[in-house]
Every structure is written in structure tokens, then in C-alpha cells.
Amino acid sequence: MSENQNEKFIVEAIDLTHDGLAVTRLDDGYTVFVEDLLKGETAEIEITHRRKNFGFGQVVTRINRSPYRQAPKCKHFYECGGCQLMHMDYDVQVAFKKYRVESMLKKIGVDNIDVDDMVSMVNPYYYRNKVEIKFANGKEGIEAGFYQTKSHDVVDIEECFIMPKKSFQLLTLIKNLFNQYKISAFDEKTKNGLVKSIIIRESSKHKEILVLMNLSASKLPNERKFIKRLAEQQSELVGVGIIKTDDDSDYHLNKPIRLVYGKRFIYDTILDVKYRIGFKSFFQVNPLQTERLYSTAIEMAGLSLKDKVIDAYSGIGSIALNIANKVYKVFGIEQLRAAVYDAKRNAKLNNIKNAFFEVGDAEKVISKWKKYSFDAIFFDPPRKGCKKEFLKTVVDMKIPKIIYISCNPATLGRDLEYLINHDYEIKKVAPVDMFPQTSHVESIVLLSLKTA
């Protein structure tokens, strides 16, 4: 390839990467990943970043347009990193995500399973019940929004199609109050300023909203007046917390929260179970699809009232409590003590007496249970997947059924490969679109222990 980084080339998009970039190749075979180019489209591009084996480019002129391209609803789409696929017809988004799951299976040598059609949404907008908003200082005051793709530059948003409308109205109110009280954003370079980010969490079934403010100091200027005005103008706001952080690493996990208004939790309901959800609680962000995710996983598991089941990575009990009335006993494992406290509270709230929760790392707790017999285990790990020690213990325990819920096809593939190489076989794969307009994919996989 030419050494001239800004030289222009005519290319065709032959595929899409996991995050929605077009895969193109120059005449000499050099691979260039291009934003805003759909599979089958041809364009004149220029190289913006070049590395030894691949580069990144941008469209100069689109030569032909895919029939699946659509005008994004959001005017910020081409600069905001919150969404990656809004320029793609929703049915094609869904097909692309299913293809990602199929490609993962093919990569690990599984070609005898037909992946179910994606469980998609009728209205794939305004679905996130939790958003984290970043702040920056602009010419006309504080700005609020999401980071640009692969950047820490904040895009000041005037609309958002993945946030619920009430949450966005509350964000606008908070931003206006910050400006009225001349409160500035924290600057990562100069280390001056106050506001780093806020988390807005809205209940889908109950009219309640929580706000957590991440600041560089422990208090807002004119805090009592600020909070009073905020609460007066948003009647569904039930709690505001402030957390002071020196850096942004896991601030929501390891720093204390000072309650400045109302209460520390809201309630939400998934299927027939009511949950108390705090500032720090992990809870799926798409409530409508969460019900479909859990219903599908439970149906795939084929549980009976005689079964003893493990819910690894159990959080506040979101899966365990939904299967409790279908099994004999369910045992949850969760590393966060506060989440286990919430899970036990949620069990009591729903009068569930056959769900038990233990604090600890999944791989350590489950190793203590090796002498017991279980009928099924649910995994719902973070994006990094399961640790090998955990998988090894599950294999050693010969648990007949595994129901693996994953938000990352790459780590799911790695973990499935280990399991199928250790006497498990994949029986069913069902993808669920938990995050429309983005490249993220959620999958449910049922594995069973091979019989001798």
C-alpha cells in the first residue's frame, strides 16, 4: 500500500466487524475498516489511520447505496458513540447480530446447530432504563451526552432515541440547573471542575427515578437549593446520591454514596418478581427484553420442581428469584456483598423461601459445593466471561444442564469451546436483541452433559 495516508481508494464493503465497521480490501490485499459503510456498498475512501496490517478509513464519496440503509432518527448519530447501527434497517440489524452469533459458533467448530431467530423488539427505541451521561465545558456552559466513538470528547446531545423520554427530560433539567448555578464539568486534563458524570435509573413499571452524581468533590454548590428545585420539577424523582471520586475506575463499586435526597432505591418488576434496585445494583437495562430473555432461558432449561439449581453471577437475584417457583431450591453466587444483601431483601419482598445467596467469587464458592449434586446451572457473567477455574469446577461437578447467558460473543465462544471439549454439547442457541441501534448482542445457550 502507498505510504500516503490520505490517498483515496475505491473499495467495496465485503463484511462488517463486530462493532459495525465495514471490512474493505485494497487491490494489494491491505484491509481497511471504514465507518458508515454497509455491506455491499462501494465508496471512495481515504485512509485516516494506517498500521502495518490494517488501517482505518472514512467515506469521501458513496458510489452506491445499500437498500438497507436508512436515515438515522437521531441527529447526533454520526458523531455520538452511543449507537453504532441506527443507519441500518432494524430487520438488517437483527440479521447482522444473528450472523455474529453464527460466526462465533463456526469459529469454534460448531456447525450442527441452527441458531434461533433473534428475539427482536417491536419498537426498538427509548428502551434503556439506566444511562450514564458524561459532562464537558462548552462555550455556552456545561454540555452533557455520550463520548464520541474511541474518544473522551463529549457530544452535547439535544435528543436521544435510546433513553426513555422522562430520563432525557430529567437530564435536560439537571443540565440547565448546572448552568444556572454556574457549576462546571470536571476537565480530565486540567483536573479542574466538578461534574464528571451522572447515572439516571428509571423504573419501567413504577413511577420512580434515581440519580447518582459522580463529582470531584463531596458536595454541590448551593446543594440544598439545587436539589429542592430538581425535586420540585420532576415529581417521579425519588432519590439523589453523590459520590466523590479521584478517578473513574469502578467508582460505582468501591466508593461510598452520600444520600442528598429521598431514598437509595427504586422498585421494578420483571415477570412476576418485584425488585428493589439501588444506586449500585446491576440490573438489565432493557426491561421489556429482559422479560423475554428470562422467559426464553427458563423455557430452554426445562426445569422441574425437584431440581436444585445454581445461579452464578446472581447479582440482586434477577434470575434466581424468577426460577424459584419452578424448582426445589436455587443457590445464587455473587461477589458484591451489597448485591447479595439486595437479593436476600428481594427474596423476602416476594415471599420466596427457597432461594439462598452467598457472597464470593463464583469460582471459589462453587468449589465448596463440589460434593453436592445439582441439576442445572445458569451463568450470566460480565463481558469478560467466566474464569477457567470456574468452568473447570462446573465440568468436574458434571452438572447435567448449563444455561449460559452472554453479552459478548467473543468470550462466549471461548467458554463454549472449553465446555464442548470437556463433555458438554450445545443443544440450543437463542440470541436476544437487548440493545437495539448498537452492535451489542445477547445470547442464551443451552448445553447438556453428554451421556456415556
VOFIPA-408792 format. One record per residue (C-alpha): residue number from 1; x, y, z. Coordinates in nm, 4 decimals, m for minus. Layout:
BEGIN
ATOM   resi         c1         c2         c3
ATOM    NUM          X          Y          Z
...
//
This chain:
BEGIN
ATOM   resi         c1         c2         c3
ATOM      1     0.0000     0.0000     0.0000
ATOM      2     0.1087     0.3586    m0.0651
ATOM      3     0.2731     0.5426     0.2247
ATOM      4     0.0473     0.8435     0.1628
ATOM      5    m0.2033     0.8188     0.4477
ATOM      6    m0.4617     1.0484     0.2860
ATOM      7    m0.4548     0.8836    m0.0561
ATOM      8    m0.8018     0.7935    m0.1865
ATOM      9    m0.9196     0.4461    m0.2939
ATOM     10    m1.2341     0.2881    m0.4368
ATOM     11    m1.3469    m0.0016    m0.2141
ATOM     12    m1.6437    m0.2320    m0.1575
ATOM     13    m1.7665    m0.3351     0.1884
ATOM     14    m1.7404    m0.7149     0.1965
ATOM     15    m1.8389    m0.7651     0.5610
ATOM     16    m1.8961    m0.5866     0.8907
ATOM     17    m1.6896    m0.6120     1.2087
ATOM     18    m1.8456    m0.6899     1.5460
ATOM     19    m1.8834    m0.3149     1.6113
ATOM     20    m2.0358    m0.2312     1.2737
ATOM     21    m1.7322    m0.1098     1.0786
ATOM     22    m1.7167    m0.2083     0.7119
ATOM     23    m1.4419    m0.4520     0.6135
ATOM     24    m1.2814    m0.3458     0.2843
ATOM     25    m0.9678    m0.4557     0.0999
ATOM     26    m0.7425    m0.2629    m0.1347
ATOM     27    m0.6069    m0.4181    m0.4549
ATOM     28    m0.2924    m0.5333    m0.2721
ATOM     29    m0.4992    m0.7093    m0.0024
ATOM     30    m0.4497    m0.4436     0.2653
ATOM     31    m0.7546    m0.4326     0.4970
ATOM     32    m0.9216    m0.1019     0.5772
ATOM     33    m1.2045    m0.0670     0.8297
ATOM     34    m1.4475     0.2080     0.7340
ATOM     35    m1.7218     0.3832     0.9322
ATOM     36    m2.0662     0.4460     0.7801
ATOM     37    m2.0398     0.1903     0.5022
ATOM     38    m2.2807    m0.1023     0.4825
ATOM     39    m2.2115    m0.4443     0.3368
ATOM     40    m2.2351    m0.4310    m0.0447
ATOM     41    m2.1832    m0.0553    m0.0672
ATOM     42    m1.8999     0.0897    m0.2765
ATOM     43    m1.7316     0.4175    m0.1894
ATOM     44    m1.4298     0.6348    m0.2423
ATOM     45    m1.2467     0.6439     0.0901
ATOM     46    m0.9362     0.7964     0.2377
ATOM     47    m0.7115     0.6330     0.4964
ATOM     48    m0.7207     0.8169     0.8294
ATOM     49    m0.5015     0.5829     1.0357
ATOM     50    m0.2601     0.3271     0.8994
ATOM     51    m0.0960     0.0336     1.0768
ATOM     52     0.1208    m0.2458     0.9441
ATOM     53    m0.1533    m0.4979     0.8603
ATOM     54    m0.4683    m0.2859     0.8573
ATOM     55    m0.5922     0.0692     0.8617
ATOM     56    m0.8986     0.2835     0.9234
ATOM     57    m1.0712     0.4984     0.6677
ATOM     58    m1.3617     0.7320     0.6120
ATOM     59    m1.6045     0.7736     0.3247
ATOM     60    m1.5323     1.0615     0.0866
ATOM     61    m1.7997     0.9767    m0.1709
ATOM     62    m2.0571     0.6974    m0.1554
ATOM     63    m2.0810     0.5413    m0.5029
ATOM     64    m2.3753     0.3089    m0.4440
ATOM     65    m2.6247     0.2934    m0.1595
ATOM     66    m2.7450    m0.0235     0.0139
ATOM     67    m3.1223    m0.0780     0.0056
ATOM     68    m3.0902    m0.1457     0.3799
ATOM     69    m2.9501     0.1988     0.4620
ATOM     70    m3.1878     0.4317     0.6428
ATOM     71    m3.1687     0.7882     0.7664
ATOM     72    m3.0838     0.7769     1.1394
ATOM     73    m3.3596     0.9145     1.3620
ATOM     74    m3.1041     1.0895     1.5819
ATOM     75    m2.9233     1.3962     1.4503
ATOM     76    m2.6211     1.3116     1.6668
ATOM     77    m2.5717     0.9597     1.5269
ATOM     78    m2.2673     1.0333     1.3122
ATOM     79    m2.0708     1.1896     1.5973
ATOM     80    m2.2106     1.0245     1.9125
ATOM     81    m2.0735     0.6894     2.0305
ATOM     82    m2.3988     0.5835     2.1980
ATOM     83    m2.5274     0.3961     1.8901
ATOM     84    m2.3495     0.2218     1.6022
ATOM     85    m2.6252     0.0790     1.3786
ATOM     86    m2.9013     0.3400     1.3575
ATOM     87    m2.8253     0.3933     0.9864
ATOM     88    m2.9177     0.0281     0.9240
ATOM     89    m3.2737    m0.1015     0.8770
ATOM     90    m3.3767    m0.2685     1.2039
ATOM     91    m3.4516    m0.6068     1.0442
ATOM     92    m3.0997    m0.5997     0.8994
ATOM     93    m2.9523    m0.5054     1.2387
ATOM     94    m3.1200    m0.8151     1.3800
ATOM     95    m2.9919    m1.0358     1.0956
ATOM     96    m2.6390    m0.8946     1.1411
ATOM     97    m2.6415    m0.9803     1.5121
ATOM     98    m2.7664    m1.3325     1.4458
ATOM     99    m2.4861    m1.3685     1.1890
ATOM    100    m2.2338    m1.2646     1.4558
ATOM    101    m2.3540    m1.5476     1.6810
ATOM    102    m2.3454    m1.7964     1.3914
ATOM    103    m1.9916    m1.6832     1.3032
ATOM    104    m1.8802    m1.7349     1.6631
ATOM    105    m2.0125    m2.0932     1.6587
ATOM    106    m1.8487    m2.1642     1.3246
ATOM    107    m1.5178    m2.0331     1.4576
ATOM    108    m1.5193    m2.2915     1.7394
ATOM    109    m1.6185    m2.5727     1.5043
ATOM    110    m1.9909    m2.5951     1.5828
ATOM    111    m2.1819    m2.6374     1.2576
ATOM    112    m2.4671    m2.8682     1.3603
ATOM    113    m2.6808    m2.6099     1.5429
ATOM    114    m2.9390    m2.3831     1.3822
ATOM    115    m2.9370    m2.0551     1.5711
ATOM    116    m3.2891    m1.9386     1.6576
ATOM    117    m3.4178    m1.6176     1.5051
ATOM    118    m3.3303    m1.3123     1.7105
ATOM    119    m3.5848    m1.2116     1.9736
ATOM    120    m3.6277    m0.8554     1.8465
ATOM    121    m3.8263    m0.5502     1.9579
ATOM    122    m4.1432    m0.4106     1.8022
ATOM    123    m4.0335    m0.0577     1.8971
ATOM    124    m3.6522    m0.0566     1.9180
ATOM    125    m3.6217     0.2902     2.0748
ATOM    126    m3.6349     0.4573     2.4195
ATOM    127    m3.5589     0.1292     2.5957
ATOM    128    m3.2657     0.1929     2.8349
ATOM    129    m3.3784     0.2158     3.1964
ATOM    130    m3.0257     0.3181     3.3016
ATOM    131    m2.7911     0.5649     3.1312
ATOM    132    m2.4567     0.7133     3.2265
ATOM    133    m2.4104     1.0673     3.0965
ATOM    134    m2.0725     1.2414     3.0648
ATOM    135    m2.0123     1.6158     3.1005
ATOM    136    m1.7786     1.8737     2.9466
ATOM    137    m1.7387     2.2513     2.9443
ATOM    138    m1.8533     2.4257     2.6262
ATOM    139    m1.8654     2.7832     2.5015
ATOM    140    m2.2182     2.8331     2.6332
ATOM    141    m2.1869     2.6412     2.9584
ATOM    142    m2.1846     2.2783     3.0643
ATOM    143    m2.2517     2.0129     2.7991
ATOM    144    m2.3960     1.6653     2.8540
ATOM    145    m2.4052     1.3497     2.6468
ATOM    146    m2.2052     1.0448     2.5427
ATOM    147    m1.8447     1.0173     2.4307
ATOM    148    m1.7608     1.0270     2.0639
ATOM    149    m1.6523     0.6872     1.9304
ATOM    150    m1.2993     0.6000     2.0531
ATOM    151    m1.2680     0.9400     2.2207
ATOM    152    m1.3267     1.1169     2.5500
ATOM    153    m1.4802     1.4167     2.3726
ATOM    154    m1.8386     1.4628     2.4905
ATOM    155    m2.1147     1.5062     2.2318
ATOM    156    m2.3678     1.7559     2.3675
ATOM    157    m2.6989     1.5858     2.2905
ATOM    158    m3.0295     1.7608     2.2255
ATOM    159    m3.2173     1.4347     2.1696
ATOM    160    m3.1672     1.0649     2.2349
ATOM    161    m3.3599     0.7686     2.0981
ATOM    162    m3.2363     0.5002     2.3370
ATOM    163    m3.3099     0.6876     2.6630
ATOM    164    m3.6673     0.6916     2.7946
ATOM    165    m3.8255     1.0315     2.7328
ATOM    166    m3.8660     1.1052     3.1046
ATOM    167    m3.4986     1.0323     3.1713
ATOM    168    m3.3991     1.2665     2.8898
ATOM    169    m3.6262     1.5406     3.0240
ATOM    170    m3.4621     1.4974     3.3649
ATOM    171    m3.1148     1.5164     3.2077
ATOM    172    m3.2106     1.8437     3.0369
ATOM    173    m3.3381     1.9802     3.3685
ATOM    174    m3.0167     1.8826     3.5512
ATOM    175    m2.8011     2.0349     3.2782
ATOM    176    m2.9986     2.3617     3.2917
ATOM    177    m2.9649     2.3760     3.6703
ATOM    178    m2.5889     2.3160     3.6463
ATOM    179    m2.5677     2.6141     3.4116
ATOM    180    m2.7935     2.8337     3.6257
ATOM    181    m2.5793     2.7649     3.9325
ATOM    182    m2.2602     2.8050     3.7256
ATOM    183    m2.1457     2.4510     3.8064
ATOM    184    m1.8691     2.3348     3.5729
ATOM    185    m1.7725     1.9958     3.4365
ATOM    186    m1.4576     1.8207     3.5525
ATOM    187    m1.1753     1.8564     3.2996
ATOM    188    m0.9655     1.5383     3.2708
ATOM    189    m0.6587     1.7344     3.1531
ATOM    190    m0.6530     2.0267     3.3963
ATOM    191    m0.8239     1.8364     3.6817
ATOM    192    m1.0415     2.1435     3.7440
ATOM    193    m1.4215     2.1471     3.7620
ATOM    194    m1.6799     1.9426     3.9465
ATOM    195    m1.9204     1.7226     3.7462
ATOM    196    m1.7824     1.4022     3.5917
ATOM    197    m2.0947     1.2040     3.5106
ATOM    198    m2.4427     1.1162     3.6285
ATOM    199    m2.6365     0.7918     3.6207
ATOM    200    m3.0127     0.8106     3.5701
ATOM    201    m3.2060     0.4945     3.6547
ATOM    202    m3.5786     0.4789     3.5754
ATOM    203    m3.8282     0.2113     3.6772
ATOM    204    m4.0291     0.0681     3.3890
ATOM    205    m4.3262    m0.0465     3.5979
ATOM    206    m4.3301     0.2049     3.8836
ATOM    207    m4.3080     0.5830     3.8519
ATOM    208    m3.9679     0.6210     4.0188
ATOM    209    m3.6303     0.7633     3.9125
ATOM    210    m3.2896     0.7613     4.0857
ATOM    211    m2.9984     0.9945     4.0076
ATOM    212    m2.6364     0.9319     4.1088
ATOM    213    m2.3911     1.2203     4.0578
ATOM    214    m2.0202     1.1457     4.0206
ATOM    215    m1.8256     1.4546     4.1325
ATOM    216    m1.4667     1.5561     4.2030
ATOM    217    m1.5818     1.6983     4.5392
ATOM    218    m1.8204     1.5696     4.8023
ATOM    219    m2.0806     1.8440     4.7646
ATOM    220    m2.2614     2.0599     4.5082
ATOM    221    m2.2540     2.4389     4.5438
ATOM    222    m2.5919     2.5602     4.6729
ATOM    223    m2.6748     2.1938     4.7172
ATOM    224    m2.9993     2.2291     4.9135
ATOM    225    m3.1465     2.4826     4.6702
ATOM    226    m3.0302     2.2787     4.3698
ATOM    227    m3.1854     1.9542     4.4935
ATOM    228    m3.5051     2.1296     4.6050
ATOM    229    m3.5564     2.2789     4.2582
ATOM    230    m3.4740     1.9476     4.0924
ATOM    231    m3.7260     1.7547     4.3028
ATOM    232    m3.9958     2.0195     4.2566
ATOM    233    m3.9688     1.9989     3.8789
ATOM    234    m3.9577     1.6179     3.8495
ATOM    235    m4.2212     1.4524     4.0673
ATOM    236    m4.1013     1.0978     3.9892
ATOM    237    m3.7522     1.1642     4.1262
ATOM    238    m3.7334     0.9604     4.4486
ATOM    239    m3.3613     0.9639     4.5289
ATOM    240    m3.0384     1.1537     4.4594
ATOM    241    m2.6934     1.0379     4.5665
ATOM    242    m2.3488     1.1951     4.5354
ATOM    243    m2.0269     1.0015     4.5018
ATOM    244    m1.6834     1.1675     4.5184
ATOM    245    m1.4142     1.0045     4.3083
ATOM    246    m1.0479     1.0708     4.2415
ATOM    247    m1.0578     0.8710     3.9170
ATOM    248    m1.3222     0.6895     3.7143
ATOM    249    m1.2114     0.3316     3.7792
ATOM    250    m1.5028     0.1300     3.9159
ATOM    251    m1.6273     0.4341     4.1063
ATOM    252    m1.9753     0.2885     4.1283
ATOM    253    m1.8428    m0.0213     4.3036
ATOM    254    m1.5934     0.0912     4.5635
ATOM    255    m1.6869     0.4403     4.6815
ATOM    256    m1.9500     0.5353     4.9411
ATOM    257    m2.2616     0.7220     4.8285
ATOM    258    m2.3947     1.0195     5.0238
ATOM    259    m2.7722     1.0377     5.0024
ATOM    260    m2.8792     1.4004     4.9494
ATOM    261    m3.2469     1.3465     4.8718
ATOM    262    m3.5135     1.0812     4.9208
ATOM    263    m3.4243     0.7134     4.9286
ATOM    264    m3.1488     0.4879     4.7961
ATOM    265    m3.3583     0.2606     4.5782
ATOM    266    m3.6440     0.2219     4.3335
ATOM    267    m3.8610    m0.0792     4.2574
ATOM    268    m3.9098    m0.2541     3.9258
ATOM    269    m4.0843    m0.5751     3.8249
ATOM    270    m3.9608    m0.8446     3.5855
ATOM    271    m4.2160    m1.1123     3.5016
ATOM    272    m4.3855    m1.1698     3.8385
ATOM    273    m4.0981    m1.0691     4.0645
ATOM    274    m4.0584    m0.7259     4.2222
ATOM    275    m3.7028    m0.5996     4.2735
ATOM    276    m3.5519    m0.3338     4.4930
ATOM    277    m3.2809    m0.1658     4.2833
ATOM    278    m3.0189     0.0604     4.4403
ATOM    279    m2.7689     0.3103     4.3033
ATOM    280    m2.5073     0.0375     4.2543
ATOM    281    m2.7295    m0.2579     4.1616
ATOM    282    m2.6644    m0.4499     3.8406
ATOM    283    m2.9934    m0.4850     3.6570
ATOM    284    m3.0538    m0.5465     3.2877
ATOM    285    m3.1073    m0.2122     3.1121
ATOM    286    m3.3875    m0.3149     2.8744
ATOM    287    m3.6830    m0.4252     3.0915
ATOM    288    m3.9136    m0.5402     2.8116
ATOM    289    m3.6440    m0.7574     2.6540
ATOM    290    m3.5253    m0.8780     2.9946
ATOM    291    m3.8637    m1.0425     3.0453
ATOM    292    m3.8286    m1.2134     2.7078
ATOM    293    m3.4650    m1.3060     2.7805
ATOM    294    m3.5506    m1.4717     3.1120
ATOM    295    m3.8661    m1.6377     2.9776
ATOM    296    m3.6652    m1.7883     2.6918
ATOM    297    m3.3834    m1.9035     2.9211
ATOM    298    m3.6264    m2.0617     3.1690
ATOM    299    m3.8150    m2.2401     2.8914
ATOM    300    m3.4884    m2.3698     2.7434
ATOM    301    m3.3796    m2.5004     3.0847
ATOM    302    m3.6808    m2.7324     3.1185
ATOM    303    m3.6842    m2.7047     3.4978
ATOM    304    m3.8823    m2.9214     3.7392
ATOM    305    m3.9934    m2.8800     4.0999
ATOM    306    m3.7389    m3.1445     4.2055
ATOM    307    m3.4399    m2.9521     4.0675
ATOM    308    m3.1591    m2.7929     4.2646
ATOM    309    m3.0154    m2.5076     4.0587
ATOM    310    m2.7197    m2.2678     4.0798
ATOM    311    m2.7396    m1.9080     3.9594
ATOM    312    m2.3792    m1.7968     3.9178
ATOM    313    m2.3124    m1.4210     3.8934
ATOM    314    m2.6562    m1.3758     4.0511
ATOM    315    m2.6492    m1.0003     4.1182
ATOM    316    m2.9620    m0.8879     4.3025
ATOM    317    m3.1316    m1.2197     4.2278
ATOM    318    m3.2854    m1.1290     3.8941
ATOM    319    m3.2644    m1.4828     3.7507
ATOM    320    m3.2693    m1.6848     4.0740
ATOM    321    m3.5908    m1.5302     4.2013
ATOM    322    m3.7646    m1.5777     3.8672
ATOM    323    m3.6927    m1.9516     3.8672
ATOM    324    m3.7564    m2.0112     4.2386
ATOM    325    m4.1201    m2.1132     4.1913
ATOM    326    m4.0189    m2.3653     3.9253
ATOM    327    m3.7518    m2.5552     4.1228
ATOM    328    m3.6904    m2.7171     4.4617
ATOM    329    m3.4042    m2.4852     4.5606
ATOM    330    m3.1899    m2.2220     4.3886
ATOM    331    m2.8487    m2.1073     4.5123
ATOM    332    m2.7059    m1.7733     4.3992
ATOM    333    m2.3396    m1.6698     4.3951
ATOM    334    m2.2389    m1.3032     4.3750
ATOM    335    m1.9101    m1.1280     4.4546
ATOM    336    m2.0664    m0.7956     4.5609
ATOM    337    m2.1862    m0.8023     4.9200
ATOM    338    m2.4363    m0.5201     4.8584
ATOM    339    m2.5929    m0.7158     4.5715
ATOM    340    m2.6342    m1.0251     4.7909
ATOM    341    m2.7951    m0.8064     5.0564
ATOM    342    m3.0383    m0.6803     4.7893
ATOM    343    m3.1023    m1.0343     4.6620
ATOM    344    m3.1991    m1.1515     5.0108
ATOM    345    m3.4205    m0.8452     5.0534
ATOM    346    m3.5834    m0.9159     4.7178
ATOM    347    m3.6494    m1.2774     4.8166
ATOM    348    m3.8188    m1.1557     5.1340
ATOM    349    m4.0114    m0.8893     4.9396
ATOM    350    m4.1585    m1.1615     4.7169
ATOM    351    m4.2059    m1.4169     4.9978
ATOM    352    m3.9587    m1.6545     4.8295
ATOM    353    m3.8134    m1.9011     5.0794
ATOM    354    m3.6251    m2.1483     4.8594
ATOM    355    m3.3628    m1.9058     4.7219
ATOM    356    m3.0278    m1.8781     4.9007
ATOM    357    m2.7395    m1.6405     4.8239
ATOM    358    m2.3706    m1.6446     4.9113
ATOM    359    m2.1081    m1.3712     4.8778
ATOM    360    m1.7891    m1.4587     4.6923
ATOM    361    m1.6195    m1.5155     4.3596
ATOM    362    m1.8080    m1.7721     4.1543
ATOM    363    m1.5040    m1.9958     4.1108
ATOM    364    m1.4293    m2.0004     4.4861
ATOM    365    m1.7823    m2.0521     4.6143
ATOM    366    m1.8727    m2.3234     4.3662
ATOM    367    m1.5589    m2.5199     4.4551
ATOM    368    m1.7013    m2.5582     4.8085
ATOM    369    m2.0160    m2.7118     4.6611
ATOM    370    m1.8432    m2.9864     4.4617
ATOM    371    m1.9678    m3.2573     4.6973
ATOM    372    m2.3326    m3.1653     4.6321
ATOM    373    m2.5488    m3.2638     4.3382
ATOM    374    m2.7167    m3.0020     4.1166
ATOM    375    m2.9468    m3.0386     3.8176
ATOM    376    m2.8743    m2.7152     3.6311
ATOM    377    m2.6624    m2.4024     3.6465
ATOM    378    m2.7250    m2.0577     3.4992
ATOM    379    m2.4288    m1.8369     3.4000
ATOM    380    m2.4749    m1.4636     3.3361
ATOM    381    m2.1172    m1.3338     3.3653
ATOM    382    m1.9800    m0.9877     3.2808
ATOM    383    m1.8389    m0.9173     2.9326
ATOM    384    m1.5070    m1.0834     3.0191
ATOM    385    m1.6863    m1.4175     3.0558
ATOM    386    m1.6112    m1.6957     3.3041
ATOM    387    m1.2784    m1.7751     3.4644
ATOM    388    m1.1288    m2.1089     3.3644
ATOM    389    m1.1214    m2.2258     3.7282
ATOM    390    m1.4969    m2.1776     3.7435
ATOM    391    m1.5600    m2.3697     3.4209
ATOM    392    m1.3267    m2.6481     3.5344
ATOM    393    m1.5211    m2.6892     3.8596
ATOM    394    m1.8541    m2.6980     3.6721
ATOM    395    m1.7116    m2.9698     3.4457
ATOM    396    m1.5844    m3.1657     3.7468
ATOM    397    m1.9283    m3.1444     3.9108
ATOM    398    m2.0932    m3.2935     3.5997
ATOM    399    m2.3958    m3.0660     3.6275
ATOM    400    m2.6389    m3.2015     3.3642
ATOM    401    m2.7536    m2.8675     3.2173
ATOM    402    m2.5858    m2.5307     3.1657
ATOM    403    m2.7803    m2.2224     3.0609
ATOM    404    m2.5243    m1.9610     2.9564
ATOM    405    m2.6441    m1.6013     2.9064
ATOM    406    m2.3780    m1.3848     2.7435
ATOM    407    m2.3435    m1.0238     2.6283
ATOM    408    m2.0162    m1.0854     2.4408
ATOM    409    m1.9911    m1.3390     2.1546
ATOM    410    m1.6092    m1.3411     2.1742
ATOM    411    m1.5844    m1.4577     2.5363
ATOM    412    m1.8922    m1.6766     2.4929
ATOM    413    m1.7139    m1.8577     2.2097
ATOM    414    m1.4022    m1.9057     2.4215
ATOM    415    m1.6023    m2.0503     2.7125
ATOM    416    m1.8209    m2.2705     2.4907
ATOM    417    m1.5109    m2.4141     2.3265
ATOM    418    m1.3799    m2.5178     2.6679
ATOM    419    m1.7107    m2.6765     2.7662
ATOM    420    m1.7612    m2.8712     2.4418
ATOM    421    m1.4071    m3.0031     2.4782
ATOM    422    m1.4999    m3.1299     2.8249
ATOM    423    m1.8062    m3.3500     2.7704
ATOM    424    m2.0745    m3.0871     2.7078
ATOM    425    m2.2705    m3.0371     2.3873
ATOM    426    m2.4658    m2.7367     2.2638
ATOM    427    m2.8373    m2.8082     2.2320
ATOM    428    m2.9874    m2.4702     2.1536
ATOM    429    m2.8799    m2.1102     2.0843
ATOM    430    m3.1188    m1.8144     2.1082
ATOM    431    m2.9991    m1.4551     2.0508
ATOM    432    m3.1952    m1.1674     2.2066
ATOM    433    m3.1700    m0.8047     2.0970
ATOM    434    m3.1220    m0.6285     2.4283
ATOM    435    m2.9537    m0.3217     2.2776
ATOM    436    m3.1185    m0.2058     1.9508
ATOM    437    m2.9291     0.0545     1.7441
ATOM    438    m2.5997    m0.0721     1.8925
ATOM    439    m2.3686    m0.3562     1.7942
ATOM    440    m2.4120    m0.5430     2.1243
ATOM    441    m2.5549    m0.8962     2.1156
ATOM    442    m2.7053    m1.1028     2.3978
ATOM    443    m2.7246    m1.4811     2.3576
ATOM    444    m2.8671    m1.7741     2.5510
ATOM    445    m2.7009    m2.1123     2.5034
ATOM    446    m2.8277    m2.4426     2.6438
ATOM    447    m2.5620    m2.7101     2.6947
ATOM    448    m2.6115    m3.0611     2.8259
ATOM    449    m2.3681    m3.3148     2.9646
ATOM    450    m2.3001    m3.5944     2.7190
ATOM    451    m2.4242    m3.9304     2.8365
ATOM    452    m2.1819    m4.2213     2.8294
//
